[in-house]
Amino acid sequence: MPSAPTPLPAAGPSPAGGGDELPLAGPGQAGRLARAVPGLVRWPNLAIMLLSLVLVRAMLLPGQPLSRVLLAPRFGLVVLAALLVAAAGYIINDYYDVKIDAINRPARLVVGRLLRRRHAMLAHLVLSGVGVALALAMSRAVGAVTLGAALLLWGYSARFKRLPLVGNVSIATLTAALVLLPELQLRTGREAVWLYALAAFLLTAVREIVKDLEDMRGDGQHGCQTLPLVWGVARSKVVAGFFLACLAGLVLGAAGQLLAWGRWGLAAWLLGLVLLPLGWLARLLWRADRRRHFRQLSAWCKGIMLAGVLSMVLV
């Protein structure tokens, strides 16, 4: 990171001196912070995580119908642990990215503008600590994975995201681990869970590379060595295209097997709502050359991920 700090927009504080100097609290300051907290912890992403965990447990793994899954205390604690650690990860990410986000996403800046950095760090430690403790109380395997996720999220925010491909693969691995949490708790040996985890890994890797392409301006000004800044835009698209092609092959193979088994509904869902959008995503990726194009690609990735998650209903 360069020594000379980049000033924040006029509405926010300067991140100099650790980014912890905020203006005196005024009327409405607490209300603005309260309204900003859902965005700080990325509530839409947390909602998708919650939906994924519930559907994996209820649809992919044998044992209980959805109504009983939602009321199972042990599963509920595992879900709560995962969401707490994920929320902590988003907070620590913003803690380290105050200067970069002031360039890439100034309108969404919370840490350093509405929330002091030391308070953000405290919130991260509390949420992570509670999440890991809950997971360890459920089982050693789930606790170990949750602790590893918390440490990896810290490492990602502090260092890994600034390295080519390392940060992308780190987040993709964490996404796959989230899908596997219910299986790690129950140990059913169900292969479908691993296939969904692999699909989540591949699609997340694509989205993380797309986000790096979108954020090149701010990342470049602060010494980050992300894939687009090291390899260039064209080669980064090739890497994203490789992950995309692997995912398309996985979906096509799964759909073909489902057709052979007579599972027409799920096969049609995968072909129409996952594979076809993946093809369109590849087309958009090939043509993208502006920041707004990459922002659109990121939204497409989220939509495809949601379609993949909802396909579990038909399993």
C-alpha positions in Angstrom: 0.0 0.0 0.0 1.4 3.5 -0.8 2.3 5.8 2.0 0.3 8.8 0.7 -3.3 8.3 1.6 -6.0 9.0 -1.0 -8.6 11.5 0.4 -12.2 10.3 0.9 -15.1 12.1 -0.6 -16.0 15.4 1.1 -18.9 13.8 2.9 -16.7 11.3 4.8 -13.7 11.4 7.0 -10.1 11.2 5.9 -8.6 7.7 6.4 -5.3 9.2 7.4 -4.0 8.3 10.8 -5.7 4.8 10.6 -9.0 6.1 9.3 -10.6 6.3 12.8 -11.1 10.1 13.0 -14.9 10.7 12.5 -16.7 14.0 12.8 -18.6 14.6 16.1 -21.8 12.7 16.2 -24.7 14.8 15.1 -28.5 14.5 14.7 -29.3 11.4 12.7 -25.8 9.9 12.9 -27.0 6.8 14.8 -29.9 6.4 12.4 -27.7 6.6 9.3 -25.4 4.0 10.8 -28.4 1.7 11.6 -29.6 2.0 8.0 -26.1 1.3 6.7 -25.5 -1.9 8.8 -27.5 -4.2 6.4 -25.4 -3.0 3.5 -22.2 -3.3 5.6 -22.8 -7.1 6.2 -24.2 -7.6 2.6 -27.6 -8.8 3.7 -28.6 -10.1 0.2 -25.5 -12.4 0.2 -26.4 -13.5 3.7 -29.9 -14.3 2.6 -28.6 -16.4 -0.3 -26.3 -18.2 2.2 -29.2 -18.9 4.5 -31.4 -20.2 1.6 -28.5 -22.4 0.4 -27.9 -24.0 3.8 -31.6 -24.7 4.4 -32.1 -26.2 0.9 -29.0 -28.3 1.2 -30.1 -29.7 4.5 -33.8 -30.2 3.5 -33.5 -31.2 -0.2 -30.1 -32.8 -0.7 -29.6 -34.7 2.6 -32.0 -37.4 3.8 -33.7 -37.4 7.1 -36.1 -34.5 7.7 -38.7 -32.5 5.8 -38.3 -28.7 5.4 -40.7 -27.9 8.3 -38.6 -29.9 10.8 -35.3 -28.7 9.4 -36.3 -25.1 10.1 -37.1 -26.0 13.7 -34.0 -28.2 14.4 -32.0 -26.4 17.1 -28.6 -27.9 16.2 -29.0 -27.1 12.5 -30.1 -23.6 13.4 -27.0 -23.0 15.5 -24.8 -24.1 12.6 -26.6 -21.7 10.3 -26.2 -18.9 12.8 -22.5 -19.6 13.2 -22.0 -19.5 9.4 -23.9 -16.3 9.0 -22.0 -14.6 11.9 -18.6 -15.5 10.5 -19.7 -14.4 7.0 -20.9 -11.0 8.3 -17.7 -10.6 10.3 -15.8 -11.3 7.1 -17.6 -8.5 5.2 -16.8 -6.1 8.0 -13.1 -6.9 8.2 -13.0 -6.6 4.4 -14.3 -3.1 4.5 -12.0 -2.3 7.4 -8.9 -3.0 5.3 -10.4 -1.4 2.1 -11.4 2.0 3.3 -9.1 3.8 0.8 -9.9 1.5 -2.1 -13.7 1.6 -1.5 -13.5 5.4 -1.4 -12.6 5.2 -5.1 -14.5 2.1 -6.2 -17.7 2.4 -4.1 -17.8 5.8 -2.4 -21.6 5.7 -1.9 -21.4 2.5 0.0 -18.6 3.5 2.4 -19.5 2.8 6.0 -16.3 2.0 7.9 -14.4 5.2 8.4 -17.4 7.4 7.6 -20.2 6.2 9.8 -18.4 3.6 11.9 -15.0 4.0 13.5 -12.4 1.5 12.3 -11.7 0.3 15.8 -15.4 -0.4 16.4 -15.5 -2.3 13.1 -12.6 -4.4 14.2 -14.3 -5.1 17.6 -17.5 -6.1 15.8 -15.5 -8.4 13.5 -13.8 -10.1 16.5 -17.1 -10.5 18.5 -19.1 -11.9 15.5 -16.3 -14.3 14.5 -15.7 -15.4 18.1 -19.3 -16.2 18.7 -19.7 -17.9 15.4 -16.7 -20.2 15.9 -17.8 -21.0 19.5 -21.2 -22.0 18.3 -19.8 -24.2 15.5 -17.4 -25.9 17.9 -20.3 -26.7 20.2 -22.0 -28.5 17.4 -19.1 -30.7 16.2 -15.4 -30.7 15.8 -15.5 -30.9 12.0 -18.0 -28.0 11.7 -16.0 -26.0 14.2 -12.7 -26.6 12.4 -14.2 -25.5 9.1 -15.8 -22.4 10.6 -12.5 -21.5 12.4 -10.6 -22.0 9.1 -13.2 -19.8 7.3 -12.8 -17.0 9.8 -9.0 -17.1 9.5 -9.2 -17.3 5.7 -11.5 -14.3 5.6 -9.1 -12.3 7.7 -6.2 -13.4 5.5 -8.2 -12.6 2.4 -9.0 -9.1 3.5 -5.5 -8.3 4.8 -3.4 -9.8 2.1 -4.8 -12.5 -0.2 -7.2 -10.4 -2.2 -4.3 -8.2 -3.4 -2.6 -11.2 -5.0 -3.4 -12.5 -8.4 -5.9 -15.4 -8.3 -5.1 -16.3 -4.6 -7.9 -14.1 -3.3 -10.3 -15.4 -6.0 -9.7 -19.0 -5.2 -9.9 -18.3 -1.4 -13.4 -16.9 -1.6 -14.5 -19.7 -4.0 -13.2 -22.2 -1.5 -15.2 -20.6 1.3 -18.4 -20.6 -0.8 -17.9 -24.4 -1.5 -17.3 -25.0 2.2 -20.5 -23.2 3.1 -22.5 -25.7 0.9 -20.7 -28.6 2.6 -21.4 -27.5 6.2 -24.7 -29.6 6.6 -22.9 -32.6 5.1 -20.0 -32.2 7.5 -22.4 -32.1 10.4 -24.4 -35.2 9.3 -21.8 -37.3 7.3 -24.3 -38.8 4.9 -21.9 -39.3 2.0 -24.4 -37.8 -0.5 -22.6 -37.1 -3.8 -25.0 -34.4 -4.9 -23.8 -32.1 -2.1 -20.2 -32.2 -3.5 -21.4 -31.5 -7.0 -23.3 -28.4 -5.8 -20.2 -27.4 -3.8 -18.0 -27.7 -6.9 -20.5 -25.7 -9.0 -20.5 -23.0 -6.3 -16.6 -22.9 -6.3 -16.5 -22.5 -10.1 -19.1 -19.8 -10.4 -17.7 -17.8 -7.4 -14.3 -17.9 -9.0 -15.8 -16.3 -12.1 -17.6 -13.7 -10.1 -14.5 -12.8 -8.1 -12.4 -12.3 -11.2 -15.2 -10.1 -12.7 -15.2 -8.0 -9.5 -11.4 -7.5 -9.8 -12.0 -6.4 -13.4 -14.6 -3.9 -12.2 -12.4 -2.6 -9.4 -9.2 -2.1 -11.3 -9.0 1.6 -10.9 -9.1 1.7 -7.1 -7.0 -1.5 -6.8 -4.3 -0.1 -9.1 -4.0 3.2 -7.1 -3.3 1.3 -3.9 -0.7 -1.2 -5.0 -2.9 -4.3 -5.3 -1.6 -7.1 -7.6 -5.0 -8.6 -8.7 -5.2 -10.8 -11.7 -6.3 -8.0 -14.2 -3.5 -5.7 -13.0 -0.8 -8.4 -13.3 -2.0 -10.3 -16.4 -4.2 -7.7 -18.1 -7.9 -7.7 -18.9 -7.7 -10.1 -21.9 -5.9 -12.8 -20.0 -8.1 -12.4 -17.0 -11.1 -12.9 -19.2 -9.5 -16.2 -20.4 -9.0 -17.4 -16.9 -12.6 -16.5 -16.0 -13.7 -18.2 -19.2 -11.8 -21.4 -18.2 -13.8 -21.6 -14.9 -17.0 -20.8 -16.8 -16.3 -23.6 -19.3 -15.7 -26.1 -16.5 -19.0 -25.1 -14.8 -20.8 -25.4 -18.1 -19.4 -28.9 -18.6 -20.4 -29.8 -15.1 -24.0 -28.6 -15.6 -24.3 -30.2 -19.1 -23.0 -33.5 -17.7 -25.4 -33.4 -14.8 -28.3 -32.6 -17.0 -27.5 -35.4 -19.4 -27.4 -37.9 -16.5 -30.7 -36.6 -15.2 -32.3 -37.1 -18.6 -31.0 -40.6 -18.7 -32.7 -41.2 -15.3 -35.9 -39.6 -16.4 -35.6 -36.6 -14.2 -37.0 -34.2 -16.8 -38.0 -31.3 -14.5 -34.6 -30.8 -12.9 -32.8 -31.4 -16.2 -34.9 -28.7 -17.9 -34.3 -26.3 -15.0 -30.5 -26.8 -15.3 -30.5 -26.4 -19.1 -32.9 -23.5 -19.3 -32.1 -21.5 -16.1 -28.4 -22.3 -15.5 -26.7 -23.5 -18.7 -28.3 -21.0 -21.1 -27.5 -18.0 -18.8 -24.0 -19.3 -18.5 -23.7 -19.1 -22.3 -25.0 -15.6 -22.3 -22.6 -14.7 -19.5 -19.7 -16.0 -21.6 -20.9 -13.8 -24.5 -21.1 -10.7 -22.2 -17.7 -11.5 -20.7 -16.1 -11.6 -24.1 -17.5 -8.2 -25.1 -17.1 -6.4 -21.8 -14.6 -3.6 -21.8 -16.1 -1.0 -19.4 -16.7 -0.9 -15.6 -20.4 -0.9 -16.0 -20.2 -4.0 -18.2 -18.3 -5.9 -15.4 -20.9 -4.7 -12.9 -23.6 -6.2 -15.1 -21.6 -9.5 -15.3 -21.4 -9.6 -11.5 -25.2 -9.3 -11.3 -25.6 -12.1 -13.8 -23.4 -14.3 -11.7 -25.6 -13.7 -8.7 -28.7 -14.5 -10.7 -27.2 -17.8 -12.0 -26.1 -18.7 -8.5 -29.7 -18.1 -7.2 -31.1 -20.3 -10.0 -28.6 -23.0 -9.1 -29.6 -22.9 -5.4 -33.3 -23.0 -6.2 -32.7 -26.1 -8.4 -32.2 -28.0 -5.2 -36.0 -27.9 -4.7 -36.4 -30.3 -7.6 -33.8 -32.8 -6.4 
